[in-house]
Amino acid sequence: MGGRVPRLVRAVPVLVGVALGVALLPASPALAHNSLTGSNPANGAKVATAPAAVELRFLAKLDPGRTKITVTGPDNIPAAGGEPTFSGSRVRVPFAPGAAGLYIVDYQLPSSDGHPVKGEVRFTLTTGTAAAPPSVSPSASPTPSPTPTSAAPESPSATPVAAAGTDDAGRGWLWAAAGGLVLLAALAAGLFLRRRRSTRP
């Protein structure tokens, strides 16, 4: 009995060390979240020559049916030139470059615990196709306002005709008044002559 107890006491540190070593071992890819390990172009890179494809590398094998990759360029314009191709833990997406600027590669893939893993890779294309200027539709161009035309001059005969008509009316009234006065004078003279004849013996 006395010899067994010291042996157990000496075995305890060995067992503790083995347990700690197992606990500190890195988790296998099957039990850990799948994560990005690298990309081409690299995250934050500035490239002058556009690559033919964008490549992402992950820790574990990818599931093509549940992995989503999108590539967008300046002004949120899609820049993927085709469907992604998978090879184990790698995926390549054909790249269709546009204008120079920032490009963002978004990825979403499943993990062992059911929660999706999301992330992005950003790189800048320093040269590219110049952005086309916005087209202006013909209907949008302002239509010139019609030039105001001056009022047509009145015919010279309009005013004189009205004046002539007024003058004729005034003259006719004067002639009528004069004729009335002559008629009254003739009647007065006739009455005067009758009275004078009737007063003679």
Buried (B, 14 or more C-beta within 10 A) or exposed (E): EEEEEEEEEEEEEEEEEEEEEEEEEEEEBEEBBBEBEEBBBEEEEEBEEBBEBBBBBBEBEBEEEEBEBBBBBBEEBEBBBEEBEBEEBBBBBBBBBBBBBEBBBBBBBBEBEEEEBEEEBBBBBEEBEEEEEEEEEEEEEEEEEEEEEEEEEEEEEEEEEEEEEEEEEEEEEEEEEEEEEEEEEEEEEEEEEEEEEEEEE
